[in-house]
Amino acid sequence: MMQTDPASFRNPHTRANRVARLLWQCCWALLFRPTPWFAGGWRSTLLKWWGARLGHCRFDASVKIWSPWKLAVGTHAYVDAGVNLYNAFGITLGDRVIISQGCFLCTASHDYTDPAYALTGAPIVIEDDCWIAAQAFIGPGVTIGRGSVVGARAVVVKDVPPGSVVAGNPARVIKQRILRQPSQTP
């Protein structure tokens, strides 16, 4: 087994990035996380102050966000309780996107062939009209195509074609999403 010298490790993040993330975590703990359910507008305002590009969208107070300045979200999107947006390389959510409870969107990983486990990663893009069901994992560099559904607890490590329903570990297409006419309510 190959050993590495801990002194050879170099943090890939700049000092400015580390300081900004520390300040954001303080803001999150003091001003974002303790807000009541009806303060979604305040949470969005805080994220915008920290550089997030947001349309009209809502975030639950328990959502964890690594770097809000690398986050872009469209209109009518919702990010539910316990979601972790580990956006070291950027996350883009389109319009009418739902990220359900406990999902993990992870843009970073490590090169396991490198003795120092160098940081690797790529942005995640979730296109318009998608639903990511509870506790799903979306890996680095994945694009979820427009109108797709990711099943609960799925592990998505490859792009999802538009209009697909995927599930499993690893996630695979199980069918196409076929929309029916909306119900008529009296």
C-alpha positions as CSV (number, residue, x, y, z in Angstrom):
1,M,0.0,0.0,0.0
2,M,1.3,3.4,-1.0
3,Q,1.8,5.9,1.8
4,T,1.6,9.7,1.3
5,D,3.3,12.4,3.2
6,P,0.7,14.5,5.0
7,A,2.9,17.6,4.5
8,S,2.5,17.2,0.8
9,F,-1.2,17.9,0.9
10,R,-2.3,21.2,-0.6
11,N,-5.8,22.5,-0.1
12,P,-7.2,23.3,-3.6
13,H,-9.3,26.1,-2.3
14,T,-7.9,29.6,-2.1
15,R,-7.7,31.4,1.2
16,A,-10.4,33.8,0.0
17,N,-12.7,30.9,-0.8
18,R,-12.1,29.3,2.7
19,V,-12.8,32.6,4.4
20,A,-15.9,33.3,2.4
21,R,-17.2,29.8,3.2
22,L,-16.5,30.3,6.9
23,L,-18.4,33.6,6.9
24,W,-21.3,32.0,4.9
25,Q,-21.5,29.2,7.5
26,C,-21.8,31.8,10.3
27,C,-24.5,33.6,8.3
28,W,-26.3,30.3,7.6
29,A,-26.2,29.3,11.3
30,L,-27.3,32.7,12.6
31,L,-29.7,34.1,9.9
32,F,-30.7,31.3,7.5
33,R,-31.1,28.1,9.6
34,P,-33.2,29.4,12.5
35,T,-35.9,31.1,10.4
36,P,-39.5,29.9,10.6
37,W,-41.2,28.1,7.7
38,F,-42.8,31.3,6.3
39,A,-39.5,33.1,6.0
40,G,-38.6,31.7,2.6
41,G,-38.3,35.1,1.0
42,W,-35.7,36.1,3.7
43,R,-33.7,33.0,3.0
44,S,-33.7,33.7,-0.8
45,T,-32.6,37.3,0.0
46,L,-29.7,36.1,2.1
47,L,-28.6,33.7,-0.7
48,K,-28.8,36.5,-3.3
49,W,-26.6,38.7,-1.0
50,W,-24.1,35.9,-1.1
51,G,-24.1,35.8,-4.9
52,A,-26.7,33.1,-5.7
53,R,-28.6,33.8,-8.9
54,L,-32.2,33.0,-8.1
55,G,-35.6,33.4,-9.7
56,H,-38.7,33.1,-7.5
57,C,-37.9,29.9,-5.5
58,R,-38.0,28.6,-2.0
59,F,-35.5,26.8,0.3
60,D,-36.3,25.0,3.5
61,A,-34.4,26.4,6.5
62,S,-32.4,23.1,6.9
63,V,-30.9,23.2,3.4
64,K,-27.1,23.1,3.5
65,I,-25.3,25.0,0.8
66,W,-21.5,24.9,0.3
67,S,-20.9,28.0,-1.8
68,P,-24.1,30.1,-2.5
69,W,-22.1,32.2,-5.1
70,K,-22.0,29.0,-7.3
71,L,-25.7,28.4,-7.2
72,A,-28.2,29.3,-9.9
73,V,-31.9,28.5,-9.5
74,G,-34.8,29.3,-11.8
75,T,-38.4,30.2,-11.0
76,H,-41.0,28.1,-9.1
77,A,-38.3,25.8,-7.8
78,Y,-38.4,24.3,-4.3
79,V,-35.5,22.7,-2.3
80,D,-37.0,20.8,0.7
81,A,-35.8,19.8,4.2
82,G,-32.4,18.2,4.8
83,V,-31.1,18.7,1.2
84,N,-27.3,19.1,0.9
85,L,-26.1,21.2,-2.1
86,Y,-22.4,20.5,-2.1
87,N,-21.7,22.9,-4.9
88,A,-17.9,23.2,-4.9
89,F,-18.1,23.2,-8.7
90,G,-21.6,24.8,-9.2
91,I,-25.2,23.7,-9.3
92,T,-27.9,24.9,-11.7
93,L,-31.5,24.2,-11.1
94,G,-34.0,25.1,-13.8
95,D,-37.6,26.3,-13.6
96,R,-40.2,24.2,-11.8
97,V,-37.7,21.9,-10.2
98,I,-38.4,20.0,-7.0
99,I,-35.6,18.7,-4.8
100,S,-37.3,16.5,-2.2
101,Q,-36.2,15.8,1.4
102,G,-32.7,14.5,2.2
103,C,-31.3,14.7,-1.4
104,F,-27.6,15.1,-1.8
105,L,-26.3,17.0,-4.9
106,C,-22.5,16.5,-4.9
107,T,-20.3,18.3,-7.4
108,A,-17.0,17.2,-6.0
109,S,-15.1,13.9,-5.4
110,H,-11.5,12.7,-5.1
111,D,-9.2,11.0,-7.5
112,Y,-8.7,7.7,-5.8
113,T,-5.8,6.9,-8.2
114,D,-3.8,9.8,-6.8
115,P,-2.0,9.1,-3.5
116,A,-3.0,12.6,-2.2
117,Y,-6.7,12.1,-3.3
118,A,-6.7,15.3,-5.4
119,L,-10.1,17.0,-5.5
120,T,-12.0,16.5,-8.8
121,G,-15.5,17.4,-9.8
122,A,-17.8,19.1,-12.3
123,P,-21.1,21.1,-12.1
124,I,-24.5,19.6,-11.8
125,V,-27.4,20.8,-14.0
126,I,-31.0,19.9,-13.4
127,E,-33.1,21.2,-16.3
128,D,-36.6,22.5,-16.2
129,D,-39.6,20.5,-14.9
130,C,-37.6,17.8,-13.0
131,W,-38.4,16.1,-9.7
132,I,-35.6,14.6,-7.6
133,A,-37.4,12.3,-5.1
134,A,-36.4,11.8,-1.5
135,Q,-32.8,11.0,-0.5
136,A,-31.5,10.7,-4.1
137,F,-27.8,11.2,-4.7
138,I,-26.7,13.2,-7.8
139,G,-23.0,12.9,-8.6
140,P,-20.5,15.3,-10.1
141,G,-21.0,16.4,-13.7
142,V,-24.5,14.9,-14.1
143,T,-27.2,16.6,-16.1
144,I,-30.8,15.7,-15.5
145,G,-32.7,16.2,-18.7
146,R,-35.8,18.4,-18.9
147,G,-38.9,16.8,-17.5
148,S,-37.2,13.8,-15.9
149,V,-37.9,12.2,-12.5
150,V,-35.3,10.6,-10.3
151,G,-36.7,8.0,-8.0
152,A,-36.3,8.0,-4.2
153,R,-32.8,6.9,-3.0
154,A,-31.5,6.6,-6.6
155,V,-27.8,7.1,-7.2
156,V,-27.3,9.1,-10.4
157,V,-23.8,9.1,-11.7
158,K,-24.5,9.5,-15.5
159,D,-26.6,12.0,-17.4
160,V,-30.4,11.3,-17.5
161,P,-32.1,11.8,-20.9
162,P,-35.0,14.3,-21.1
163,G,-38.4,12.9,-20.1
164,S,-37.0,9.8,-18.4
165,V,-37.9,8.2,-15.1
166,V,-34.8,6.7,-13.4
167,A,-34.4,4.7,-10.2
168,G,-31.9,2.3,-8.5
169,N,-28.3,2.2,-7.6
170,P,-26.8,2.9,-10.0
171,A,-29.8,4.7,-11.5
172,R,-31.1,3.5,-14.8
173,V,-34.0,4.5,-17.0
174,I,-37.1,2.5,-16.1
175,K,-39.5,4.2,-18.4
176,Q,-40.4,7.4,-20.2
177,R,-42.4,10.0,-18.4
178,I,-45.7,10.4,-20.2
179,L,-47.8,13.3,-19.1
180,R,-51.6,12.9,-18.9
181,Q,-54.1,15.8,-19.1
182,P,-54.5,17.6,-15.8
183,S,-57.5,16.7,-13.7
184,Q,-60.5,19.1,-14.0
185,T,-61.5,20.4,-10.6
186,P,-65.0,21.9,-10.1
